Amino acid sequence: MSDPSSASGPSSSSGPSSPTGTVRFSERLYVPWWWGLAALVVTGVVGYEISLSAHRSAWGYLGYVGTAVLCALVLWSMSRTQVTVTADGELSAAKARLPRAVIGRAATIPATAKSAALGRQLDPAAFLVHRAWVKTMVLLVLDDPDDPTPYWLVSTRRPAELLKALGVPDAAEAVTAPDEGTASDEDRRSGSD
């Protein structure tokens, strides 16, 4: 069972790696570097406003420090999400665990299809680990009749590596071009003249 809120059982260990083995794949979903620059701008503007309201006293400059600490905490908390796969094939995304045995099929969701996967095509019962600043995702369809969750959507910058670590083929890559040995419609029409 892949219940993300489950607090018991072997699949709910609290560490980044499982006690049964080593980590095959690990990725922390950091915010983009330029968000730090935006945080500096916010710190400057808000700190300046606070120092003006305090009539430029020594207490007013604490606004810079407080805003900088607040921005740093926000960026740090947004960058805490980690996606790992252990040697036994267990996926850990955020605080949820998913054993390899319940994954039926998987596919990479490219950036061009992400809005559709999260919008009109999203099943409300699906489990999401979505970070807006990460462009690609993986879709993990579950094959567990006891679990009401039909699939997981997990943000990752390295979807091919994640699926390889899980040992699941990418269904998006399985779609191949038609065999070269078969004649196309145009070849058939030109050959019948």
N, C-alpha and C positions, 0 to 999 in steps of 0.2 A: 504494500500500500504506500502511496506517495503523498500522504496528507502533510502539507507544509506546516500545519499547526500542531502536529503530533509531538508530544513531549516525552514519549516513552519508546522503548525499542532500540535495537542496535543502530538504526539509521538516524538517530537524533543526537549524535555526538556534538559537543559544542565547539570543538577546536577546528582550525582550518584544515587539518588532515585527519583522516580516520586512523584509529589505533591499529587497524589491521594491515596497513601498508603505507607506502610512500605516495606522494602526489605525482600524477602523470601530467596534469595540466593545471595551471594556476594563472589567474588573471584578476587584477584589481581594476575596477572600472572608475579610474580617476576622472575628474572633471578636466576639460581642456585647459592648457597652460594659460591661455589668455584670460580666463576667468579670474586669475590672480591679479592681472592688470586692472580688470574691471573692479575688483575688490579694493585695490589701491585708490582708484578714482572715487569710489563710494566713501572710503575712509576719509579722503581729503575733503570732500564736499560736506559730509555730515559732521566731521570734526571741526571744520571751519564754522559751520552754523552753530554748533554747540559753544565754541569759543566766543563767537559774537554775542550769543545770548548771555554768556557769563561775563560780558564786558571785558574780555581779554584778561581775566584774572588767572592765577595759576590753576584754579579748579577747572577753568574752561578748556585747558589743554588735555585734561583727562578724557575729553570727548574723542580725541584722536586715538588714544590708547584703547578706550572701550570699544569704539567702532572697529578698530583693527582686530582686536581679540574676537569680537562677534563675527566679523567676516571670515577670519581664519577658522573658527569653529564650524561655521556653516559649510565652508569648502571642504573641511576635513570630514564632516559627517556625510556629505554627499559623495565623497570618494571612498567610503568604507566598504562598499559592496564588493564582494569577492566571489568569483566563480572558480571552483576546483573540481577535479576528477581524481579520485584515489586509484590506487593500483587494482583494487577489486571492482572498479568500474562505477563507483557511487558518485553521482553528481551532487555537488553542494553549490547552491545559488542563493546568495544572501544567507538566510538562516534555515532554508528548507533543504531537504535531502531527497534524492531520487535514486533508487537502485537501478542498475543497468538492466536487470531482468524484466522490468515493466515497460521499457521503451520498445515500442513496436517498429516505428520508422522515424526518420528525422530528415529535415531539410534546412538549407540555409535560406534565410529571408534577406534579400539584398536591400540596400537603402531605398531603391525605387519601389519596392513592394511593402515596405514597412508600414506606411500609413494605411494601406488597405488591410494588412494583417491586424493592425491595432484598431481599425475603424469598423467598417461595415461587415467585415468577415470574422470579427472576434466573437468567440463563444463566451458568454458571461461566466461560464463555469471554468474557464481556462485559468491556469496559474501564470502570473506574469512577474518577471524580474526585468522591468523596463527602465532604462536610463536614456533620457531624451538626447543626450550628447553622444551616445554610441550609435553609429549609423546602421550596423548590421545586427541580426538576431539569428537564433536557431529555433526551429520548431521541433519539439519532441512529442510525437504522438504516443500516448500511453496505451498499452495493451493489458489493462488490469480491470477485470469486471467488478471488483470490489471498490474501485475508486471512481467517484463521480466526476473527477477532473479529466476532460478529454485529452488535453495536451498542455505542454508548458511552452511559453515563449520566453527566451532568455537572451538578454543583450550580451553581445560579445564582439570584440574587435577582431578576433581570430576564430571565425566559425569553423573553418576547415580543420584546424588543429583541435578544437573542442570535440568535433564529431569523431576525429581519428582517435583521440584519447578514450572516448566512450566505446569505440569499436563499432560504430553505426555508420553504414554507408549514407552518403548524402543523396537523397531522392531527387534533388534539383539537378545533380550532375548525371543521374541515371538516364535522364531524357537525352537520347542521342539522335543524331541525324539519321534519315532513312538509309537502309543498306544501299551500297553502290551497285549491287547486282540487280536491283529492281529498276524497271524503266519508269520514268516519270510520265505524267499525262502528256506533256509536250512531245516526248520521244514517241509515245504510242500514236499520237495524232500524225506526226510527220512520217512515221513508218507505214501508216495505212494509206498514204496517198499514192 
